[in-house]
Amino acid sequence: MTFPAQPISPLDGRYASQVGAIGNHLSEAGLNRARVHVEVEWLLFCASNSLFGTPAIEDADAQTLRDWAAAFGQDEIDWLAEKERVTRHDVKAVEYLVREQLQRMGLSSHAEAVHIACTSEDVNNLSYALTIDAAVRDEWLPRFDGVIEQLRALATEHRDQPMLSHTHGQPATPTTLGKEFAVFAWRLSRQRDRIASVQPLGKFAGATATFSAHEIAHPGVDWPALATEFVAGLGLTWNPLTTQIESHDWQAELYQGMSHAGRILHNLATDIWTYISMGYFTQIPVEGATGSSTMPHKINPIRFENAEANLELASAVLDSLAETLVTSRLQRDLTDSSAQRNIGVGFGHSMLALDNLAKGLREFSINADALAADLDGNWEVLAEAIQTVIRAEVLAGRSSISDPYALLKELTRGHRIGASDLVSFVDGLEISDDAKARLRDLTPHTYTGIAGGLVDRMP
């Protein structure tokens, strides 16, 4: 049996409603819309600067051209698909589309100025830069920022909630839940700044980036200055030294930053999954949802598991792009062309993960009783505090105890002890009364240092 055409990627099928907005930018249609925009702006730039003998274009006609480019839609998508079957070249099809629009507007005399002195990559690299930059700022960053804001809110809400730490999976010096959320908010905020600071570059210098065709067809002008002006007019920064292609280093920096951020988010997902399994967090039932097809009691942490999988896929694609795009044989090969068609795949999986994390962070509550029970059951974590106070007493000349660490190790390692055991132990120590009083008052619930105050250092 043969099915009607089906989406191969779940991003275009099962999860389309969650990530479909990225297709406005990182799709073939989004790229072609940007290509039309670049071709129109280059034509108007040539006309306004009398380059290559291009006739001037009236302001009203210029606005009509820009409005047409901005309204790029299904009719243009279909026209380009049909034309590319003949041209077998996507950028050439775009050139013909712009020429046809000029003919409709009675501007056929300007047709030869369309794509003049350009290699395909002059248009492509600018178009990719525009679509990637828009995708980051309009779609990806807002969703990423939303997760950071949720973490900040959780950190503030649970600023002083004591919680047993687990280093190497074993009970360790207590912390606060808020401080642990703040750690992730801080880490992600740093990466956010790194990602947002990446500057999209644009190349616009001809077949091998020497302005050869420009110079021979229109000598005596400052082509680097004009290229800088044109690229800046698109909202990008001109890259003055390239081969036929823009070198893609800025893209590699962006994808590496996004991948790094994704690995921090992966760490967040695995930590929350673990806290759920430990009973520290209780999942809130979703009306009508099924956790298991056979075990009715289950509420599975699927948001965080889905996020893990999609973050791994996103990093695989983004890392591959970062590695592939920075290499091009001699002045040009086509490895980047095939690779860049998958930029949307990396973004899509990353955005799907962010969507699941955002939902997951709203679907659990804190089990304060479980947190308290674990603290009450692990008084031995105060051994660090006691041996450190003894050391300070020895250094101050108020005690002659030898090797406090070994003393506490003998008392606590591999043993469960309680409050009364530690009080009796402290009472028998050769330390000052003030030090004894501080240690007697200490509990696993209060041994959190300044964890709550550190939350206030979140950006």
DRENVEXNU-778404 format. One record per residue (C-alpha): x, y, z; residue number from 1; residue in three letters. Coordinates in pm, 1 decimal. Layout:
residues N
px_py_pz_i_aa
X_Y_Z_NUM_Ala
...
This chain:
residues 459
px_py_pz_i_aa
0.0_0.0_0.0_1_Met
127.6_346.2_-89.0_2_Thr
39.9_638.3_137.0_3_Phe
-15.6_995.4_19.1_4_Pro
297.0_1209.1_64.9_5_Ala
384.7_1215.8_434.0_6_Gln
632.6_1425.7_634.0_7_Pro
952.4_1234.5_698.6_8_Ile
1057.2_1447.6_992.1_9_Ser
837.9_1463.3_1304.9_10_Pro
915.7_1835.4_1309.5_11_Leu
691.4_1869.6_1002.6_12_Asp
439.9_1614.5_1126.3_13_Gly
374.8_1524.3_1488.9_14_Arg
535.8_1837.6_1631.1_15_Tyr
452.6_2089.0_1357.3_16_Ala
220.4_2288.5_1582.8_17_Ser
500.8_2339.1_1835.0_18_Gln
784.5_2436.2_1601.5_19_Val
618.1_2531.3_1274.4_20_Gly
689.2_2902.4_1323.2_21_Ala
1058.4_2840.9_1254.8_22_Ile
955.9_2752.1_898.0_23_Gly
874.7_3118.2_836.3_24_Asn
1250.9_3167.8_831.9_25_His
1444.8_2840.5_800.7_26_Leu
1267.0_2673.4_511.1_27_Ser
1307.4_2678.2_135.3_28_Glu
1024.3_2930.1_116.5_29_Ala
1178.6_3146.6_386.9_30_Gly
1513.3_3139.8_209.3_31_Leu
1355.4_3229.8_-124.8_32_Asn
1166.9_3519.8_31.1_33_Arg
1500.7_3651.3_160.3_34_Ala
1661.2_3595.9_-180.6_35_Arg
1390.9_3802.2_-348.4_36_Val
1441.7_4074.4_-87.3_37_His
1818.5_4080.9_-150.7_38_Val
1780.0_4083.1_-530.2_39_Glu
1530.1_4370.5_-514.5_40_Val
1745.7_4572.7_-275.8_41_Glu
2054.2_4523.8_-495.3_42_Trp
1860.6_4638.4_-802.0_43_Leu
1737.3_4948.8_-617.7_44_Leu
2088.1_5014.2_-482.2_45_Phe
2231.2_5000.7_-834.4_46_Cys
1959.0_5232.5_-960.3_47_Ala
2000.0_5486.0_-679.6_48_Ser
2379.3_5494.4_-725.2_49_Asn
2375.9_5480.2_-1107.8_50_Ser
2588.1_5166.6_-1102.1_51_Leu
2651.6_4982.1_-1431.5_52_Phe
2436.0_5240.8_-1607.3_53_Gly
2120.7_5124.8_-1428.2_54_Thr
1840.5_5378.4_-1492.3_55_Pro
1688.0_5550.4_-1192.4_56_Ala
1367.7_5407.4_-1046.4_57_Ile
1087.7_5632.5_-927.7_58_Glu
1017.0_5624.6_-553.6_59_Asp
667.4_5490.2_-610.6_60_Ala
798.8_5203.3_-824.2_61_Asp
1069.3_5129.8_-568.9_62_Ala
804.9_5105.0_-296.1_63_Gln
591.1_4879.9_-515.2_64_Thr
888.1_4647.3_-565.2_65_Leu
959.7_4636.5_-193.7_66_Arg
595.7_4573.6_-109.4_67_Asp
585.8_4290.4_-362.3_68_Trp
899.5_4132.6_-212.8_69_Ala
759.2_4164.8_139.9_70_Ala
430.7_4001.5_34.2_71_Ala
613.6_3691.6_-96.7_72_Phe
366.5_3405.1_-60.6_73_Gly
225.6_3087.3_-205.7_74_Gln
198.5_3219.5_-560.8_75_Asp
570.5_3299.5_-565.9_76_Glu
657.2_2971.0_-394.8_77_Ile
469.9_2777.4_-663.6_78_Asp
616.4_2988.6_-946.4_79_Trp
972.6_2928.4_-824.9_80_Leu
915.3_2554.0_-785.6_81_Ala
797.8_2532.9_-1144.6_82_Glu
1078.6_2751.9_-1278.5_83_Lys
1347.8_2558.8_-1090.7_84_Glu
1239.1_2240.3_-1266.8_85_Arg
1366.6_2411.5_-1581.7_86_Val
1664.5_2609.0_-1452.9_87_Thr
1785.0_2339.7_-1210.8_88_Arg
1923.5_2638.5_-1019.6_89_His
1739.0_2796.5_-728.6_90_Asp
1899.7_3142.6_-737.6_91_Val
1858.5_3171.8_-1115.5_92_Lys
1488.2_3097.8_-1070.0_93_Ala
1466.8_3385.7_-821.2_94_Val
1636.6_3615.8_-1072.2_95_Glu
1375.9_3526.1_-1334.9_96_Tyr
1098.0_3590.6_-1084.6_97_Leu
1223.4_3943.3_-1019.3_98_Val
1264.3_4006.1_-1392.6_99_Arg
901.9_3900.3_-1449.0_100_Glu
785.1_4141.9_-1180.2_101_Gln
977.0_4422.9_-1348.5_102_Leu
804.9_4338.6_-1676.6_103_Gln
463.8_4351.5_-1507.6_104_Arg
553.7_4695.1_-1370.7_105_Met
670.4_4826.8_-1705.7_106_Gly
1034.8_4833.6_-1594.7_107_Leu
1175.9_4587.8_-1848.4_108_Ser
1459.9_4828.8_-1921.0_109_Ser
1598.2_4746.9_-1575.1_110_His
1598.1_4369.7_-1624.7_111_Ala
1971.5_4334.8_-1692.0_112_Glu
2047.2_4502.6_-1360.6_113_Ala
1888.7_4212.7_-1172.1_114_Val
2166.2_4000.4_-1019.7_115_His
2431.0_4202.8_-1205.7_116_Ile
2791.0_4125.3_-1102.2_117_Ala
2661.5_3874.7_-848.1_118_Cys
2757.3_3515.8_-795.4_119_Thr
2484.0_3300.7_-643.6_120_Ser
2661.8_3303.1_-310.3_121_Glu
2643.7_3681.7_-291.9_122_Asp
2267.8_3642.6_-270.1_123_Val
2266.1_3315.6_-76.1_124_Asn
2496.0_3415.4_207.7_125_Asn
2305.3_3738.3_269.2_126_Leu
1974.4_3552.8_256.2_127_Ser
2089.6_3288.7_501.4_128_Tyr
2224.6_3557.0_733.7_129_Ala
1890.8_3737.9_728.8_130_Leu
1682.0_3426.4_787.1_131_Thr
1908.5_3281.8_1058.3_132_Ile
1926.9_3614.0_1242.2_133_Asp
1548.3_3651.3_1228.2_134_Ala
1498.1_3292.0_1345.3_135_Ala
1725.3_3345.7_1644.6_136_Val
1577.7_3678.1_1750.5_137_Arg
1209.8_3623.6_1665.0_138_Asp
1167.2_3256.3_1755.2_139_Glu
1454.9_3086.1_1935.5_140_Trp
1570.4_3352.8_2181.3_141_Leu
1220.2_3436.7_2310.1_142_Pro
1159.0_3068.9_2385.3_143_Arg
1503.6_3032.5_2544.0_144_Phe
1446.7_3348.4_2749.7_145_Asp
1115.4_3206.2_2867.3_146_Gly
1286.1_2902.8_3019.5_147_Val
1544.9_3123.9_3190.4_148_Ile
1266.9_3337.1_3337.7_149_Glu
1091.7_3025.7_3470.2_150_Gln
1414.0_2916.5_3638.1_151_Leu
1463.7_3261.4_3790.0_152_Arg
1110.1_3251.6_3928.8_153_Ala
1162.0_2903.0_4075.6_154_Leu
1494.5_3010.2_4225.9_155_Ala
1334.8_3310.0_4392.3_156_Thr
1030.5_3117.1_4513.9_157_Glu
1242.3_2841.2_4670.3_158_His
1535.9_3063.0_4768.6_159_Arg
1549.6_2931.8_5127.0_160_Asp
1406.9_2580.0_5087.0_161_Gln
1673.6_2348.3_5234.9_162_Pro
1758.6_2036.5_5039.9_163_Met
2010.4_1758.9_5082.2_164_Leu
2279.5_1768.4_4816.1_165_Ser
2402.8_1454.3_4643.1_166_His
2759.5_1455.2_4520.5_167_Thr
2855.2_1133.3_4342.2_168_His
2498.5_1026.0_4419.0_169_Gly
2569.9_1026.4_4792.4_170_Gln
2433.1_1253.7_5068.5_171_Pro
2640.4_1572.1_5090.2_172_Ala
2642.3_1921.7_5237.7_173_Thr
2288.2_2063.2_5216.8_174_Pro
2197.3_2342.3_4977.9_175_Thr
1873.7_2522.3_4897.3_176_Thr
1648.9_2431.5_4610.4_177_Leu
1643.0_2793.8_4499.5_178_Gly
2020.4_2807.6_4476.3_179_Lys
2024.8_2498.7_4253.9_180_Glu
1771.4_2654.0_4016.1_181_Phe
1975.4_2975.3_4022.9_182_Ala
2284.7_2784.5_3908.2_183_Val
2106.6_2690.3_3586.0_184_Phe
1961.8_3038.5_3539.9_185_Ala
2314.0_3182.8_3570.8_186_Trp
2472.6_2932.2_3334.1_187_Arg
2205.5_2978.3_3070.1_188_Leu
2213.5_3358.5_3098.9_189_Ser
2584.0_3358.4_3016.0_190_Arg
2523.5_3149.4_2707.1_191_Gln
2230.3_3369.5_2611.4_192_Arg
2460.7_3671.9_2603.4_193_Asp
2714.1_3479.3_2397.2_194_Arg
2452.6_3371.4_2142.9_195_Ile
2290.9_3714.7_2117.4_196_Ala
2629.0_3879.8_2059.7_197_Ser
2710.6_3675.8_1747.6_198_Val
2730.7_3921.8_1458.8_199_Gln
2589.9_3797.3_1124.8_200_Pro
2837.5_3869.7_846.4_201_Leu
2768.1_3916.9_478.4_202_Gly
2987.2_3872.9_172.2_203_Lys
2915.2_4070.0_-144.8_204_Phe
3216.1_4080.6_-376.8_205_Ala
3156.9_3861.9_-680.7_206_Gly
3269.9_3524.3_-809.6_207_Ala
3591.1_3494.7_-606.8_208_Thr
3540.7_3802.7_-387.8_209_Ala
3774.0_4027.1_-588.2_210_Thr
3511.8_4263.3_-738.3_211_Phe
3653.6_4167.4_-1079.0_212_Ser
3325.7_4191.1_-1272.6_213_Ala
3231.2_4506.2_-1083.0_214_His
3559.4_4676.7_-1162.0_215_Glu
3565.2_4587.1_-1530.8_216_Ile
3201.5_4685.7_-1588.4_217_Ala
3208.2_5002.4_-1377.2_218_His
3564.0_5113.2_-1296.7_219_Pro
3664.5_5403.7_-1081.8_220_Gly
3432.6_5357.4_-783.9_221_Val
3509.8_5241.7_-428.6_222_Asp
3352.6_4896.5_-443.7_223_Trp
3443.4_4789.3_-89.3_224_Pro
3275.7_5104.5_44.6_225_Ala
2965.0_5040.4_-165.8_226_Leu
2952.4_4674.5_-58.1_227_Ala
2981.3_4780.7_304.9_228_Thr
2694.0_5027.2_257.7_229_Glu
2473.9_4774.7_79.0_230_Phe
2528.8_4493.7_330.0_231_Val
2482.6_4730.4_624.6_232_Ala
2157.3_4848.0_466.9_233_Gly
2030.8_4491.0_504.0_234_Leu
2116.4_4495.9_874.1_235_Gly
2433.8_4287.8_840.1_236_Leu
2809.3_4347.1_866.0_237_Thr
3023.6_4321.0_553.9_238_Trp
3296.4_4058.1_556.6_239_Asn
3580.9_4212.7_350.1_240_Pro
3794.8_3902.7_295.9_241_Leu
3635.7_3584.6_165.1_242_Thr
3649.3_3333.5_-117.1_243_Thr
3343.9_3283.8_-338.5_244_Gln
3150.7_3208.4_-20.0_245_Ile
3120.4_3386.5_310.7_246_Glu
3337.2_3178.1_541.8_247_Ser
3054.6_3084.5_780.5_248_His
3264.8_3139.2_1091.9_249_Asp
2989.5_3348.5_1248.6_250_Trp
2744.4_3064.9_1188.1_251_Gln
2980.0_2817.7_1354.5_252_Ala
3005.3_3048.8_1656.8_253_Glu
2626.3_3068.9_1675.8_254_Leu
2568.5_2694.5_1647.7_255_Tyr
2840.9_2615.5_1899.6_256_Gln
2678.8_2857.4_2142.7_257_Gly
2334.0_2707.5_2088.0_258_Met
2472.6_2355.7_2127.2_259_Ser
2650.0_2451.0_2450.4_260_His
2329.2_2604.2_2582.8_261_Ala
2149.8_2284.6_2483.3_262_Gly
2389.3_2073.3_2687.0_263_Arg
2322.7_2289.9_2993.2_264_Ile
1950.1_2242.9_2933.3_265_Leu
2012.2_1868.3_2900.9_266_His
2180.7_1876.7_3242.2_267_Asn
1875.1_2060.9_3379.5_268_Leu
1640.6_1797.2_3234.4_269_Ala
1837.6_1505.5_3380.2_270_Thr
1859.0_1671.8_3722.9_271_Asp
1484.9_1738.9_3737.3_272_Ile
1413.5_1384.4_3616.7_273_Trp
1633.2_1257.3_3903.3_274_Thr
1463.1_1478.0_4162.4_275_Tyr
1128.1_1340.5_4043.0_276_Ile
1255.3_983.5_4078.1_277_Ser
1378.1_1066.0_4430.7_278_Met
1037.9_1202.5_4527.5_279_Gly
1166.6_1557.8_4579.2_280_Tyr
934.6_1684.6_4304.1_281_Phe
578.0_1566.3_4254.0_282_Thr
434.2_1578.4_3905.2_283_Gln
98.5_1749.7_3865.4_284_Ile
-151.9_1525.4_3685.4_285_Pro
-270.4_1657.8_3349.2_286_Val
-642.1_1602.1_3287.8_287_Glu
-696.7_1316.2_3043.9_288_Gly
-326.6_1227.8_3010.5_289_Ala
-207.7_865.1_3030.6_290_Thr
126.1_777.2_3187.8_291_Gly
133.5_408.3_3101.9_292_Ser
-81.8_187.8_2880.6_293_Ser
-91.1_-77.2_3154.2_294_Thr
-5.9_95.1_3486.0_295_Met
-276.7_352.1_3561.5_296_Pro
-93.6_506.6_3858.2_297_His
201.0_638.1_3657.0_298_Lys
279.1_998.0_3571.7_299_Ile
589.0_975.7_3358.0_300_Asn
836.3_1267.9_3335.4_301_Pro
792.7_1273.7_2958.0_302_Ile
849.1_1647.8_2917.8_303_Arg
1205.2_1613.3_3041.3_304_Phe
1270.6_1288.1_2855.9_305_Glu
1143.7_1442.8_2531.8_306_Asn
1361.7_1747.3_2595.7_307_Ala
1668.0_1527.3_2648.9_308_Glu
1619.5_1345.1_2319.4_309_Ala
1557.3_1661.8_2119.5_310_Asn
1851.6_1844.0_2276.2_311_Leu
2075.1_1555.2_2177.1_312_Glu
1943.2_1567.7_1820.1_313_Leu
1979.9_1946.3_1809.8_314_Ala
2339.8_1930.3_1927.9_315_Ser
2420.1_1657.4_1676.4_316_Ala
2296.3_1875.8_1389.6_317_Val
2433.1_2206.3_1519.8_318_Leu
2774.2_2058.9_1600.9_319_Asp
2790.0_1900.1_1257.4_320_Ser
2705.1_2233.1_1092.8_321_Leu
2968.9_2414.7_1297.3_322_Ala
3231.8_2162.1_1192.8_323_Glu
3131.2_2134.2_826.8_324_Thr
3066.3_2495.7_736.0_325_Leu
3409.5_2633.2_826.8_326_Val
3581.9_2426.7_557.2_327_Thr
3551.2_2489.9_182.9_328_Ser
3802.4_2349.6_-65.9_329_Arg
4010.2_2624.3_-225.0_330_Leu
3779.3_2904.3_-340.4_331_Gln
3452.0_2704.6_-334.5_332_Arg
3289.4_2367.4_-296.0_333_Asp
2924.7_2277.8_-237.4_334_Leu
2943.5_2099.4_97.5_335_Thr
2800.8_2406.9_268.5_336_Asp
2503.5_2419.8_31.6_337_Ser
2373.6_2079.1_136.7_338_Ser
2459.7_2129.5_502.0_339_Ala
2285.1_2463.7_537.8_340_Gln
1955.8_2317.9_420.1_341_Arg
1945.5_2141.7_758.7_342_Asn
1982.3_2452.7_976.3_343_Ile
1608.5_2446.6_1040.7_344_Gly
1635.0_2086.2_1161.8_345_Val
1880.5_2185.6_1435.2_346_Gly
1671.5_2485.6_1534.0_347_Phe
1351.4_2281.8_1525.4_348_Gly
1472.8_2012.7_1764.8_349_His
1614.8_2279.5_1996.3_350_Ser
1285.8_2470.4_2000.4_351_Met
1087.5_2151.7_2061.0_352_Leu
1309.4_2079.9_2360.8_353_Ala
1258.0_2433.6_2492.6_354_Leu
882.6_2394.1_2453.2_355_Asp
884.7_2070.6_2652.7_356_Asn
1105.7_2217.3_2923.6_357_Leu
879.3_2519.3_2958.5_358_Ala
576.7_2293.0_2998.4_359_Lys
758.6_2053.3_3228.1_360_Gly
869.8_2331.8_3460.5_361_Leu
502.9_2418.9_3509.9_362_Arg
393.8_2061.6_3577.4_363_Glu
560.7_1970.8_3905.8_364_Phe
538.0_2083.6_4266.2_365_Ser
790.4_2064.2_4548.9_366_Ile
749.6_1779.8_4798.0_367_Asn
866.3_1961.4_5110.5_368_Ala
799.9_1656.1_5328.5_369_Asp
1035.9_1441.1_5122.3_370_Ala
1304.5_1709.5_5131.6_371_Leu
1270.9_1735.1_5510.8_372_Ala
1275.6_1358.3_5560.2_373_Ala
1600.2_1321.9_5365.6_374_Asp
1763.0_1596.9_5568.4_375_Leu
1645.2_1441.4_5895.0_376_Asp
1782.6_1105.4_5790.3_377_Gly
2135.7_1226.2_5714.3_378_Asn
2283.8_1403.9_6014.0_379_Trp
2624.9_1269.8_5918.4_380_Glu
2651.5_1546.4_5657.3_381_Val
2733.2_1779.2_5947.4_382_Leu
3070.2_1606.1_5982.6_383_Ala
3216.7_1862.4_5744.2_384_Glu
3099.5_2147.8_5966.4_385_Ala
3231.6_1990.6_6284.9_386_Ile
3578.4_1903.1_6154.4_387_Gln
3613.8_2248.7_5997.5_388_Thr
3520.5_2422.0_6325.6_389_Val
3772.3_2202.6_6512.0_390_Ile
4044.1_2301.6_6265.5_391_Arg
3964.9_2667.6_6319.4_392_Ala
3982.2_2612.6_6697.3_393_Glu
4322.1_2443.0_6661.3_394_Val
4452.7_2728.5_6447.0_395_Leu
4329.4_2980.4_6706.0_396_Ala
4505.6_2791.4_6985.3_397_Gly
4183.0_2686.8_7155.3_398_Arg
4221.7_2314.8_7086.9_399_Ser
4497.0_2056.8_7053.2_400_Ser
4294.0_1791.0_6870.9_401_Ile
4508.4_1605.8_6618.3_402_Ser
4367.8_1538.8_6268.5_403_Asp
4003.1_1646.8_6308.1_404_Pro
3919.2_1503.8_5964.5_405_Tyr
4020.9_1151.5_6070.7_406_Ala
3827.6_1190.0_6393.6_407_Leu
3503.5_1271.5_6210.2_408_Leu
3571.8_1012.8_5945.1_409_Lys
3583.8_743.3_6213.2_410_Glu
3257.1_869.9_6362.0_411_Leu
3051.8_908.1_6044.1_412_Thr
3188.2_717.9_5746.2_413_Arg
2958.4_428.4_5667.9_414_Gly
2746.9_500.7_5977.0_415_His
2405.9_654.4_6023.0_416_Arg
2402.1_888.9_6321.5_417_Ile
2137.6_1118.7_6466.6_418_Gly
2107.9_1450.0_6646.3_419_Ala
2176.3_1307.7_6991.3_420_Ser
2488.6_1128.9_6867.7_421_Asp
2634.8_1450.3_6729.8_422_Leu
2543.1_1656.0_7036.9_423_Val
2714.8_1402.6_7262.6_424_Ser
3016.9_1402.8_7034.6_425_Phe
3037.3_1782.7_7027.8_426_Val
3002.0_1805.7_7408.6_427_Asp
3308.2_1583.2_7446.0_428_Gly
3529.9_1791.6_7217.4_429_Leu
3816.4_2010.1_7334.3_430_Glu
3685.9_2330.6_7175.5_431_Ile
3552.6_2662.9_7305.2_432_Ser
3203.2_2695.0_7449.9_433_Asp
3109.2_2934.5_7169.4_434_Asp
3210.5_2678.8_6907.3_435_Ala
3017.5_2406.0_7090.1_436_Lys
2707.1_2625.7_7103.3_437_Ala
2721.7_2691.2_6729.1_438_Arg
2758.1_2322.3_6651.7_439_Leu
2481.9_2214.5_6894.2_440_Arg
2238.5_2451.1_6720.3_441_Asp
2330.0_2322.3_6376.2_442_Leu
2095.7_2085.9_6189.7_443_Thr
2095.9_1953.8_5834.4_444_Pro
1808.3_2198.3_5769.7_445_His
2014.6_2500.4_5873.9_446_Thr
2351.9_2394.7_5735.9_447_Tyr
2303.9_2573.3_5402.9_448_Thr
2556.7_2853.4_5441.1_449_Gly
2454.8_3159.3_5239.1_450_Ile
2283.8_2956.2_4965.8_451_Ala
1971.0_3170.7_4982.1_452_Gly
2171.9_3490.9_4945.8_453_Gly
2353.2_3354.7_4641.5_454_Leu
2018.7_3338.5_4461.5_455_Val
2016.4_3718.1_4469.4_456_Asp
2322.3_3715.2_4245.0_457_Arg
2126.3_3585.1_3948.4_458_Met
2148.4_3816.9_3646.5_459_Pro
